[in-house]
Structure formats: structure tokens, C-alpha cells
């Protein structure tokens, strides 16, 4: 019988820029604490520990894996290293939360879920957007048919100037590229909102000199009834929002991956606003993780292995198509 974890102790694997926001969510949850942080050098780990008020720090990932006081390891490392780092954490019998994208291939994803089950460890892909109050309200609006039958959904995300061409985000072998970076937000949001729809996927991209996709657009046909268009750009400032179009009106969600409000515009001229202010957009996801651990679950009933596997496969499928197009 596995011991029920009370105050959940986290180990943070890396000092990536996202770490501060995840730590803020742990602190806000009041059910977990950050026990230690690790980097590839002691100096960087110590600097992060001082910045985030963490008592323990390590100059290697191996030391974090071996710390018996840690219950959960959070992995926000380079996309292409998620498989390696998650595998190592699971082999040390740690529960693991892996930032999106979970892995670069569906074969890798399946191996990790199999390993987690074998070692009786909880494993989940981090996907904060499906746990947000805004997203939960959006799901209610859709289920209540408030804007009628939805026929078209458009999502845009742009983050120009954030990375130089020598950054790993422009290296496909390390999981760089616009699609790897943000496609799972679209796919997994649709999975959640429409209760695991049937997907057909297609898309195209423009590659930069490094060979990675600097801007891409992909389409999902859901249940042969709804068309979803998602554009992700690393080179132009798109309007970051999702718009759901129904035959009675439409819904606008700014910054859909971390949104704190949404608006409905009805065709009769009426409008409706929903506001969900938060301190940390990660706290809702973290509360869910804690509930799963309290129930001694090995997987999340929301961010299920099946959803992660499907999202990984769809992204993998598009990259294979784009590679074949390049070779023609």
C-alpha cells in the first residue's frame, strides 16, 4: 500500500524561465512546498534558490533524483530532453510532472507511461490551460449551447523576438519550432472542451534558415463538423486569442493558454462578460495534481495518458509530413 502524501515536496529540475511561475502556484496551493531546485551548475542552482527562497539546491540533476525527501519532480527542461529527464526521475521512483510538449514522439510517450506504471509513480503532462476557471466556464457555455452550434474555432499565438536563431527553440532536434512549442495548447484544449473528439489534421509551415518552423498553421476537423484553425508564430506579433464561432454568437478568450476572462457576443447585440482573476495561473493545475496524489492515482483523469499520446502523435504526424515535403 502506497503511503498517502500530506505536504507534497517538489523538486524543480532546471532553472528555466517558467520555473518562477510554477513555484508561485505551488506556494499559492498551500498543499505543497518546493524542497529543492537543481541546475547543471551549483552557482545557477544557488542563485535560483536565493531568488525563490528554496532551502536546498543541487549542482546536478542526479542529486535531485536521489533526494529521498522529494515526492514530485517538475521537469521544464529543453523539449528534446523531456524523455531523458522524465525517465531518470521515474527510475528513481519519483512522481513526475513534465512540461508540454510531453515528448517529441509517441513511442517515447508510451515508454514513459509504461515505466511510470511499472514503478507505481504518478505521471502527468503539465497543461495549465485545461484547469483554468476561464476554461471551465467556456466548457459550460459550450455544453449549454449558449452560442448555438459551434462551426469554426480560430486560435492565434505569437511571440516574436523572444529567441535568437542560435537558441534551442530554433533547433528541431531539441524540440524547437513553433508547432512543438505551442500546438498542444490547441489540441489538448479541444480534447477537454469537446470530450475527446475525433480529429483529422493538416497544416503547413514556413521554415527559417535553421530548418525549424518559424510560423505554422494547422487545421483540425473535429467530428467532421467543426473546423479549427490554429496559427503559431515566432516571428510576428499575432493577436493572442481564441475565438469560438456559433450560429447564435461568438466567444473571445484572450491569451487562451492563461486567460483570466472571456466575452460572449450574441448576434442580437447582447454581450456577456466573465472575469476570473488569479494570482498564479498554475495553482489550479497544481491543486489537481495534489488531489490525484491524495487519491493515490497514477494518472490524471483530466490530462489522461490517452490525451497526451494523441496530441504527441498529431504533432509528430505534421512534422513527418513537413519533412517529406522538404525532401520532395
C-alpha positions in Angstrom: 0.0 0.0 0.0 1.4 3.4 -1.0 1.8 6.0 1.7 -0.6 9.0 1.4 1.4 12.2 0.9 0.3 15.1 3.1 2.5 18.1 2.4 3.9 17.4 -1.1 7.5 18.2 -1.6 8.6 19.3 -5.0 12.0 19.1 -6.7 12.4 21.5 -9.6 14.6 20.2 -12.4 16.3 23.2 -14.0 16.2 27.0 -13.7 14.2 27.6 -16.9 12.2 30.9 -17.1 8.9 29.1 -16.4 10.1 27.9 -13.1 9.2 31.0 -11.1 5.5 30.9 -12.2 5.2 27.2 -11.3 6.8 27.8 -7.9 4.3 30.6 -7.3 1.5 28.2 -8.0 2.9 25.6 -5.5 3.1 28.3 -2.8 -0.4 29.5 -3.5 -1.8 26.0 -3.3 -0.8 25.7 0.3 -0.7 21.9 0.0 2.9 21.7 -1.4 6.3 23.1 -0.9 9.4 23.5 -3.0 12.0 21.4 -1.2 14.9 21.7 -3.7 16.0 23.0 -7.1 18.7 21.7 -9.4 20.7 23.1 -12.2 23.7 22.0 -14.2 26.0 24.2 -12.0 25.9 24.9 -8.3 26.2 28.6 -9.0 23.0 28.7 -11.0 21.1 26.5 -8.6 22.2 28.6 -5.6 21.1 31.8 -7.4 17.7 30.3 -8.2 17.3 29.1 -4.6 18.0 32.5 -3.2 15.6 34.1 -5.7 12.7 31.8 -4.9 13.5 31.2 -1.2 14.3 27.5 -1.6 16.4 25.9 1.2 18.1 23.1 -0.8 19.9 23.3 -4.2 22.0 21.0 -6.3 24.5 21.4 -9.0 23.4 18.3 -10.8 20.1 16.6 -11.7 21.3 13.3 -10.3 21.5 14.8 -6.8 17.8 15.9 -7.1 16.7 12.4 -8.3 18.4 10.8 -5.3 17.0 13.1 -2.7 14.6 10.9 -0.7 12.7 13.9 0.7 11.3 14.8 -2.7 7.9 13.4 -3.7 7.4 15.1 -7.1 9.8 16.3 -9.7 8.7 19.0 -12.0 10.5 18.9 -15.4 10.6 22.1 -17.5 13.8 21.4 -19.3 14.5 21.7 -23.1 11.7 20.0 -25.0 14.0 17.4 -26.6 15.3 16.4 -23.1 11.9 15.7 -21.6 12.1 12.0 -22.3 15.6 11.6 -20.8 14.9 13.6 -17.7 11.5 12.0 -17.1 12.9 8.5 -17.5 15.6 9.3 -15.0 13.1 10.7 -12.4 10.8 7.7 -12.8 13.7 5.2 -12.4 14.3 6.9 -9.0 10.7 6.3 -8.1 9.6 9.9 -8.2 6.2 11.2 -9.2 6.7 13.4 -12.3 5.1 16.5 -13.9 6.5 17.1 -17.4 6.0 20.4 -19.2 4.4 20.4 -22.6 5.2 19.0 -25.1 5.4 15.8 -23.2 7.9 14.1 -25.6 8.8 14.5 -29.2 7.4 11.1 -30.3 4.5 8.9 -29.4 6.9 5.9 -28.9 8.8 7.9 -26.2 5.5 8.9 -24.6 4.2 5.3 -24.3 7.5 4.2 -22.8 7.3 6.8 -20.1 3.7 5.9 -19.2 4.6 2.2 -19.1 7.6 3.0 -16.9 5.5 5.1 -14.5 3.0 2.3 -14.1 5.7 -0.2 -13.6 7.3 1.9 -10.8 3.9 2.9 -9.3 4.6 6.6 -10.0 2.1 9.4 -10.9 2.9 10.9 -14.3 1.2 13.8 -16.0 1.9 16.3 -18.8 1.6 19.8 -17.5 -1.2 21.6 -19.3 -2.4 24.5 -17.2 -5.0 25.8 -19.7 -7.5 22.9 -19.1 -7.6 23.7 -15.4 -8.3 27.4 -15.6 -11.6 28.7 -14.3 -12.0 30.5 -17.7 -11.7 27.2 -19.5 -14.2 25.5 -17.1 -16.7 28.3 -17.8 -16.0 28.1 -21.5 -16.9 24.3 -21.4 -20.2 25.1 -19.6 -21.1 27.7 -22.2 -20.4 25.2 -25.0 -22.4 22.5 -23.3 -25.3 24.8 -22.6 -25.4 25.7 -26.3 -25.3 29.4 -25.4 -23.9 30.5 -28.8 -25.6 27.7 -30.7 -23.8 25.0 -32.7 -20.1 25.8 -33.0 -18.8 25.5 -36.6 -15.5 27.3 -36.6 -12.7 28.0 -34.0 -9.7 30.2 -34.6 -6.7 30.3 -32.3 -3.6 32.6 -32.7 -0.4 32.8 -30.6 2.6 35.0 -31.5 5.8 35.5 -29.6 8.3 37.4 -31.9 11.8 38.4 -30.8 11.9 36.1 -27.8 14.6 33.8 -29.2 17.7 34.2 -31.5 18.4 31.7 -34.2 21.1 30.1 -32.0 18.6 29.4 -29.3 17.4 25.7 -28.9 13.9 26.9 -29.8 15.1 27.1 -33.4 16.6 23.6 -33.3 14.1 20.9 -34.3 16.3 18.1 -32.9 15.9 19.7 -29.5 12.2 20.1 -29.8 12.3 23.7 -31.1 9.9 25.2 -33.6 6.5 26.8 -33.3 4.5 23.6 -33.5 6.4 21.8 -30.8 6.3 25.0 -28.7 2.5 25.6 -28.6 0.4 23.1 -30.6 -0.5 21.1 -27.6 -2.4 24.1 -26.2 -4.8 23.9 -29.1 -5.1 20.1 -29.3 -5.5 19.4 -25.6 -7.9 22.3 -25.1 -10.1 20.9 -27.8 -9.9 17.4 -26.3 -11.1 18.8 -23.0 -13.8 21.1 -24.3 -15.4 18.6 -26.6 -14.8 15.4 -24.7 -12.2 13.6 -26.9 -13.5 14.4 -30.4 -12.3 12.6 -33.5 -9.5 14.6 -35.2 -8.3 14.9 -38.7 -5.2 17.1 -39.0 -3.5 19.0 -41.8 -1.2 22.1 -41.9 1.7 24.0 -43.4 4.6 26.0 -42.2 7.3 28.4 -43.2 10.8 27.4 -42.1 13.6 29.7 -41.1 17.3 29.3 -42.0 17.9 26.7 -39.2 15.2 24.4 -40.7 12.7 24.8 -37.9 9.1 26.0 -38.4 9.1 29.7 -37.5 5.4 30.1 -38.3 2.9 27.4 -38.8 -0.8 26.9 -39.3 -2.7 23.7 -38.7 -6.3 22.7 -39.0 -8.2 20.2 -37.0 -11.5 18.8 -38.4 -13.4 17.7 -35.3 -16.1 15.0 -35.6 -16.5 16.0 -39.2 -18.5 19.1 -38.0 -16.2 21.7 -36.6 -13.1 23.3 -38.3 -10.3 24.5 -36.0 -7.6 26.8 -37.4 -4.5 27.4 -35.2 -1.6 29.7 -36.1 1.6 29.9 -34.1 4.3 32.4 -34.9 7.8 33.0 -33.6 8.3 35.9 -36.0 5.2 38.1 -36.0 3.0 39.6 -33.2 -0.3 37.9 -33.7 -3.3 38.8 -31.7 -3.1 36.2 -28.9 -6.7 34.9 -28.6 -9.1 32.1 -29.3 -12.5 32.8 -30.9 -15.3 30.2 -31.0 -18.0 30.9 -33.6 -21.5 29.6 -33.2 -24.7 30.2 -35.1 -26.0 32.4 -32.3 -22.8 34.4 -31.4 -19.2 34.0 -30.7 -16.8 33.8 -27.7 -13.5 35.6 -27.4 -10.8 34.4 -25.0 -7.6 36.5 -24.9 -4.4 34.6 -24.1 -6.3 31.4 -24.1 -3.5 29.3 -22.6 -3.5 31.5 -19.4 -6.7 33.5 -19.8 -8.5 35.2 -16.8 -11.6 36.3 -18.6 -13.8 35.8 -21.7 -16.6 37.6 -23.5 -19.6 36.4 -25.4 -21.0 38.5 -28.3 -24.5 37.4 -29.3 -25.9 38.1 -32.8 -28.8 40.0 -31.3 -26.4 42.6 -29.9 -26.2 41.4 -26.3 -22.9 40.8 -24.7 -21.8 38.9 -21.6 -18.5 39.1 -19.6 -16.9 36.6 -17.3 -14.0 37.6 -15.1 -11.7 35.1 -13.3 -8.7 37.0 -11.7 -5.9 34.9 -10.3 -2.5 35.3 -8.7 -0.9 32.3 -10.4 -2.3 30.6 -13.5 -0.6 27.4 -12.3 -2.4 27.0 -9.0 -5.4 25.2 -10.5 -3.3 22.6 -12.2 -1.2 22.1 -9.1 -4.4 21.7 -6.9 -5.4 18.9 -9.4 -2.0 17.2 -9.0 -2.4 17.3 -5.2 -5.9 15.8 -5.4 -4.6 13.0 -7.7 -1.8 12.2 -5.3 -4.2 12.3 -2.3 -6.3 9.6 -4.1 -3.1 7.7 -4.9 -3.8 7.8 -8.6 -1.0 7.0 -11.1 -2.5 9.2 -13.9 -4.8 12.2 -14.2 -8.4 11.7 -15.1 -8.3 15.0 -17.0 -4.8 15.1 -18.6 -5.0 11.5 -19.3 -2.3 9.4 -21.0 -4.6 8.9 -24.0 -4.9 12.7 -24.5 -1.2 13.2 -24.2 -0.5 10.3 -26.5 -2.9 11.6 -29.2 -1.5 15.2 -29.0 2.0 13.8 -29.3 1.0 11.7 -32.3 -0.7 14.6 -34.1 2.3 16.9 -33.8 4.6 14.1 -34.8 2.4 13.4 -37.9 2.7 17.0 -39.1 6.4 17.2 -38.6 6.8 14.0 -40.6 4.6 15.5 -43.4 6.7 18.7 -43.5 9.9 16.7 -43.6 8.6 14.6 -46.6 7.5 17.9 -48.3 11.1 19.2 -47.9 12.6 16.0 -49.4 10.5 16.1 -52.5 
